[in-house]
Amino acid sequence: MATKVTLDNFEKEVEKILSEYGDDVSKNLSKITKEVGKKGAALLRNESLGTFPESGKHKQRYGQTWKSQATENRLYTTVTIYNSQAGLPHLLENGHALVAGGRQMGQVSGREHIAPVETKLITEFEREVTQKL
């Protein structure tokens, strides 16, 4: 049964409705953020396996090292997608020099495999937010 809203309790009722809506929005955003973060780590695992076919067993190790970590604060949730082999994704994405015995032997060109996944995740997040809210 709906409560009657008078001029005296109108402000309290509006505050209550906005508070409930804000709680729903923050819960949904937190859930969507965590889901998209997990999908992102899985996408990077798959992309890493397909991008470096000549590396054999090394590509499996590199692909398996992608992880996601969610951090919840009072106001928002952040998800960090990272690779446990620090520095390696940067070298593979941007290229690096081949050095043997202190001499530069050549240059390895980079293969873009992180940036396409990032754009996919951004569009996925935006789509989920507009759909659920």
C-alpha positions as CSV (number, residue, x, y, z in Angstrom):
1,M,0.0,0.0,0.0
2,A,1.4,3.4,-1.0
3,T,1.9,5.9,1.7
4,K,0.3,9.3,1.3
5,V,2.8,12.0,0.6
6,T,2.1,15.3,2.2
7,L,3.9,18.5,1.8
8,D,5.6,17.9,5.2
9,N,7.1,14.5,4.4
10,F,7.7,15.1,0.6
11,E,11.4,15.9,1.1
12,K,11.9,12.7,3.1
13,E,10.1,10.6,0.5
14,V,12.2,12.0,-2.4
15,E,15.4,11.4,-0.4
16,K,14.4,7.8,0.3
17,I,13.6,7.2,-3.4
18,L,16.9,8.7,-4.6
19,S,18.8,6.8,-2.0
20,E,17.3,3.5,-3.1
21,Y,18.0,4.3,-6.8
22,G,21.6,5.3,-5.9
23,D,22.1,2.0,-4.1
24,D,20.7,0.0,-7.1
25,V,22.9,1.9,-9.5
26,S,26.1,1.3,-7.5
27,K,25.3,-2.4,-7.1
28,N,24.7,-2.8,-10.8
29,L,27.8,-0.9,-11.8
30,S,29.9,-2.9,-9.4
31,K,28.6,-6.1,-10.8
32,I,29.0,-5.0,-14.4
33,T,32.6,-3.8,-13.7
34,K,33.6,-7.2,-12.2
35,E,32.0,-9.2,-15.1
36,V,33.7,-7.1,-17.8
37,G,37.0,-7.4,-16.0
38,K,36.8,-11.1,-15.9
39,K,35.8,-11.2,-19.6
40,G,38.8,-8.9,-20.3
41,A,41.3,-11.3,-18.7
42,A,39.8,-14.2,-20.6
43,L,39.9,-12.3,-23.9
44,L,43.6,-11.4,-23.3
45,R,44.4,-15.1,-22.5
46,N,42.8,-16.1,-25.8
47,E,44.3,-13.2,-27.8
48,S,47.8,-14.0,-26.4
49,L,47.6,-17.6,-27.5
50,G,46.6,-16.7,-31.0
51,T,48.9,-13.8,-31.6
52,F,52.2,-15.5,-31.0
53,P,51.9,-18.9,-32.9
54,E,55.7,-19.4,-33.4
55,S,56.5,-19.2,-29.7
56,G,55.3,-22.7,-28.9
57,K,55.2,-23.5,-25.1
58,H,56.1,-19.9,-24.2
59,K,52.7,-18.6,-25.6
60,Q,50.9,-20.9,-23.3
61,R,52.7,-19.5,-20.3
62,Y,52.2,-15.9,-21.4
63,G,48.5,-16.5,-22.1
64,Q,48.0,-18.1,-18.7
65,T,49.5,-15.2,-16.8
66,W,46.6,-12.7,-17.4
67,K,44.6,-12.0,-14.3
68,S,42.0,-9.5,-13.1
69,Q,41.7,-8.0,-9.6
70,A,38.6,-6.1,-8.4
71,T,38.9,-3.4,-5.7
72,E,35.8,-2.1,-4.1
73,N,35.7,1.3,-2.5
74,R,32.7,2.9,-0.8
75,L,31.7,4.8,-3.9
76,Y,33.0,2.8,-6.8
77,T,34.6,-0.5,-8.0
78,T,37.8,-0.7,-10.1
79,V,39.1,-3.7,-11.9
80,T,42.7,-4.1,-12.9
81,I,43.7,-6.5,-15.6
82,Y,47.4,-7.3,-15.4
83,N,50.0,-9.8,-16.5
84,S,52.1,-11.4,-13.7
85,Q,55.1,-11.3,-16.0
86,A,55.9,-7.6,-15.4
87,G,57.3,-5.8,-18.4
88,L,56.7,-8.6,-20.9
89,P,53.4,-7.3,-22.3
90,H,55.0,-3.9,-23.0
91,L,57.8,-5.5,-24.9
92,L,55.5,-7.7,-26.9
93,E,53.0,-4.9,-27.7
94,N,55.6,-2.2,-28.6
95,G,58.6,-4.2,-29.8
96,H,62.1,-4.5,-28.5
97,A,65.8,-4.8,-29.4
98,L,67.5,-8.1,-29.7
99,V,70.8,-8.0,-27.8
100,A,73.3,-10.7,-27.5
101,G,76.6,-10.3,-25.6
102,G,76.1,-6.6,-25.3
103,R,75.7,-6.0,-29.0
104,Q,72.4,-5.1,-30.7
105,M,71.6,-7.8,-33.2
106,G,68.3,-6.4,-34.5
107,Q,64.8,-5.2,-33.7
108,V,61.6,-7.2,-33.0
109,S,58.5,-5.5,-34.1
110,G,55.6,-5.3,-31.7
111,R,52.3,-7.0,-32.1
112,E,49.3,-5.2,-30.9
113,H,47.2,-7.5,-28.9
114,I,46.2,-5.5,-25.8
115,A,44.7,-2.3,-27.4
116,P,42.1,-4.2,-29.4
117,V,40.9,-6.0,-26.3
118,E,40.7,-2.7,-24.5
119,T,38.4,-1.1,-27.1
120,K,36.2,-4.2,-27.0
121,L,35.9,-4.0,-23.2
122,I,35.1,-0.3,-23.3
123,T,32.2,-0.8,-25.8
124,E,31.1,-3.9,-23.8
125,F,31.0,-1.9,-20.6
126,E,29.1,1.0,-22.1
127,R,26.6,-1.4,-23.7
128,E,26.0,-3.3,-20.4
129,V,25.6,-0.1,-18.4
130,T,23.0,1.4,-20.9
131,Q,21.2,-2.0,-21.0
132,K,21.0,-2.5,-17.2
133,L,20.4,1.0,-16.1
